[in-house]
Amino acid sequence: MRKFFTSLFALILSGLAGGLVAMWLAIATNADSEYILVFMLSALVAIVLTVVFLIAQFMSDPQRAVNLTALVAVAFFVIIGIGLIAWTFSQPPGKAQWSGDFRFGAGLVLPGIATVLVQWLFVRWRVRRGLKAEASA
């Protein structure tokens, strides 16, 4: 039951962090309706990462599994960011809308990375506490 409550609180905290980063980016870049998709994807990323980190907690070495999960998730978002930047620069000069594309790309990548980091920090902390409690019992 402890793992499920850990995942529930991690979902709440990481959803809040990802939403705050997305909101900050929307305010900083004077975004319009395109950020509706960013907020929806931010919530979806938080839910998917919660499930992935929950599964990682059930592994035989949960601390290592949580660390590896976070590393893979951050690498995934970095690759998406690099791909979006490459796609933006590959557009013909007449069709390129640099500021709009970068704003949207940052809105997709940065809240995802914030969500991963908050999930990782919270779940790792709870897994360590659980391992210490089991060792002392």
C-alpha positions in Angstrom: 0.0 0.0 0.0 3.0 2.3 0.7 4.0 2.2 -3.0 0.6 3.3 -4.2 0.4 6.2 -1.8 4.0 7.1 -2.8 2.8 7.1 -6.5 -0.3 9.1 -5.7 1.6 11.9 -3.9 4.3 11.8 -6.6 1.5 12.3 -9.2 0.2 15.3 -7.3 3.6 16.9 -6.8 4.9 16.3 -10.3 1.7 17.4 -11.9 1.9 20.6 -9.9 5.5 21.1 -10.9 5.0 20.4 -14.6 1.9 22.6 -14.6 3.8 25.5 -12.9 6.7 25.2 -15.4 4.2 25.2 -18.3 2.3 28.2 -16.8 5.6 30.1 -16.3 6.6 29.4 -19.9 3.2 30.5 -21.2 3.4 33.8 -19.3 7.0 34.4 -20.2 6.4 33.8 -23.9 3.0 35.5 -24.1 1.5 32.2 -25.4 -2.0 31.9 -26.7 -4.2 28.9 -27.3 -1.4 26.7 -28.5 -0.5 26.1 -24.9 -3.7 24.2 -24.3 -2.0 21.3 -25.8 1.1 21.8 -23.6 -1.1 21.7 -20.5 -2.9 18.6 -21.6 0.4 16.8 -22.4 1.8 17.9 -19.1 -1.0 16.1 -17.3 -0.6 13.1 -19.5 3.1 12.9 -18.9 2.6 13.1 -15.1 0.1 10.2 -15.3 2.3 8.0 -17.5 5.4 8.7 -15.4 3.5 7.8 -12.3 2.6 4.4 -13.7 6.2 3.9 -14.9 7.7 4.8 -11.5 5.1 2.6 -9.7 6.3 -0.3 -11.8 9.9 0.6 -11.0 9.1 0.4 -7.3 8.1 -3.3 -7.6 11.5 -4.3 -9.1 13.9 -6.4 -7.0 16.2 -3.4 -6.6 13.8 -0.5 -6.6 16.4 2.2 -5.9 18.4 1.3 -9.0 15.2 0.9 -11.1 13.9 4.3 -10.0 17.2 5.9 -10.9 17.4 4.1 -14.3 13.7 5.1 -15.0 14.5 8.8 -14.3 17.6 8.7 -16.5 15.8 7.1 -19.4 12.8 9.6 -19.1 15.1 12.6 -19.0 17.0 11.3 -22.0 13.7 10.8 -23.8 12.7 14.4 -23.3 16.2 15.7 -24.3 16.0 13.7 -27.5 12.5 15.1 -28.2 13.9 18.6 -27.6 16.8 18.1 -29.9 14.4 16.7 -32.5 12.1 19.7 -32.3 15.0 22.1 -32.6 16.4 20.1 -35.6 13.0 20.1 -37.2 12.6 23.9 -36.7 16.0 24.6 -38.3 15.2 22.2 -41.2 12.3 24.3 -42.4 12.8 26.5 -45.4 13.6 30.1 -44.5 10.3 31.4 -45.9 8.2 29.0 -43.8 10.1 29.0 -40.6 8.4 30.6 -37.6 11.3 30.4 -35.2 9.8 32.0 -32.2 6.6 30.1 -32.3 8.2 26.8 -32.8 10.8 27.3 -30.0 8.1 28.4 -27.6 6.0 25.4 -28.3 9.0 23.0 -28.2 10.1 24.4 -24.9 6.6 24.0 -23.6 6.6 20.3 -24.5 10.1 19.5 -23.2 10.7 21.6 -20.0 7.5 20.7 -18.1 8.2 17.0 -18.9 11.7 17.2 -17.5 10.4 19.0 -14.4 7.8 16.3 -14.0 10.5 13.6 -14.2 12.8 15.3 -11.7 10.0 15.8 -9.1 8.8 12.2 -9.6 12.4 10.9 -9.3 13.2 12.9 -6.2 10.0 12.0 -4.3 9.9 8.3 -5.3 13.7 7.9 -4.6 13.3 9.5 -1.2 10.3 7.2 -0.3 12.1 4.1 -1.6 15.2 4.8 0.6 13.0 5.3 3.6 11.2 2.0 2.9 14.5 0.2 2.5 15.8 1.6 5.8 12.6 0.7 7.6 12.8 -2.9 6.3 16.5 -3.2 7.2 15.8 -2.0 10.8 12.9 -4.3 11.3 
